[in-house]
Amino acid sequence: QVLLVESGGGLVQAGGSLRLSCAASGRTVGSYFMGWYRQVPGKQRELVAEISGGESTNYADSVKGRFTVSRDNAKNTLYLQMDSLKPEDTAVYYCKFGSTWGQGTQVTVSS
């Protein structure tokens, strides 16, 4: 059974950057699809970015050109580099592997 632990969230001003990490343990995840999602209160959780085992990536239109998803298979870790952050990016960010979710990390972007 895999355990996912996100880190790297915080408070940042609009235009700033953050890098989120999702460390996996319990099994190797490098050859499989993984994704980043986000959720704000009262709204459904939405896909932000995903990456396949072959390193193909897919992004929500709202983050294309600003966010980059990547992975380090040696560290069994997924990353989300977030640049040019906007107040509307404020949310709890979760990583996902199969049906397993991490606990989430809060990202707050001030205007």
N, C-alpha and C positions, 0 to 999 in steps of 0.2 A: 504494500500500500504506500502511495506516495504522499509526502507532506510538502506543502508549498509555503514558504515564508517570504512575504514582500517586505521591502524596506526602501528608504530613500525619499519618502514623501516629506512634505513640509509646507511652509509658507514662503511664497516668492512673489515679487512684484511682477506686474504685467511686462512682458518682453524678456523675462528671465528664463532660466533653464533649470531643469531637475533631471536626474537619472534614477529611475526606479530599478530595483533588482528583485528577482524572484528566485530564491534558492530552493532547489528541489532535493529531497532526501528520500531514501527508501527504495528507489529504483532509478535507473538511468533514463533520462527523458530526451536525450539529444537527437534521437531518430524520429521523433514524433511531433505532431502539431502541438503548438502551444499558443496561447493568446493572452492579450491584455484587454480587460473590460473596465468600464467605469460606471458608477451609479451615483445619482444625486437623490436626495429624499423626495419621495413621491413620484419618481420616474423609474422606468424599467432599466435594468442593467443593459448597457450597450457595448458592442464590440468596438474597440479602439484600434487594435492591430493584432495580426497573427502571423506566425512563421511556421513553415513546414519543415519536416526533417531534411528536405533538400534545399533549405534556405530561401524558398520562395516566400514573398511577403505580401500582405494585403492590409490596407488601411481604410479607416472610415474617411469619408470625404472631408470631414471637418478638421482632420489632423494631417492630411497629406501635405508633404513638404515641410512639416514642422516636427513631426515625431519620427523616430527610427527604432524599429524593433530588431533585436539581435540576440544571439545566444553564444555562450561559451561552454561547449560540450565538456571540456576538461574540468570545468567547475560545476557542471550540472546546473547552470544558472541562466535565466532569461533576463533580458534588460529592455528598458524602454527609455530612450533618450528623448526628452521633451524640450524643445527650443521654442522661442517666440511665444511663450505661454500667454494665454488670454484668460480673463476672469471666467469665461464660460467653460474653461477646462477644469474648474474647481469641481472635485468629486472624490469619492473613494475609489481607488484603483485596485483591481483584483487581477491576479494571474490565474490561468486555468489550464489544467492538463487532464484530458479525458473528461470525467465527471467530477473531478476534484478541484476545489477552489482554495485559494489562500485566504488569509484573514482580512486582507485589504490594508491599504495605506492611504492616509488622507493627503490630498493635494489641494492647497488653497492658493489661489492667485488673486492678489489684491490689485485694484485699479489705481 
